[in-house]
Amino acid sequence: MFDILNKLIGDKKDWKRMEARAKALPRDYQIVYGEIMNYLFRRSGGDGMDIVAILDDLFGLFEAADAEGKRVLDVTGEDVATFCDELLRTATTYTENWHETLNRTVMKKLRSKEGTS
């Protein structure tokens, strides 16, 4: 139980640190970060911790680009959705979960049908 509480408290502290980092970014980066965050969380599966890791990496990218004087769209490109989809390649998504569930269900039902034929 203690481990679970430590994880929750630690995760909350990490999240607050990330939010502080977001507020320190220039306004255009803040806007794009907020939209990317919403997009990623709507498509994530599981507990969302893989998305938190992606966002943490994204901050590093954004902070470095800002330090170089780049605009946010120089980093993401104008097709921000495609940029997000690339970020999601390493994450568990609901679509992936639905694919796995569909395949398991079909195989289970086919095996069941074979057993009754």
Buried (B, 14 or more C-beta within 10 A) or exposed (E): EEEEEEEEEEBEEBEEEBEEBBEEBEEEBBEBBEBBBEBBEEBBBEEBBBBBEBBEEBBEEBBEBBEEEEEBEEBBEEEBEEBBBEBBEEBBBEEBEEEEEEEEEEEEEEEEEEEEE
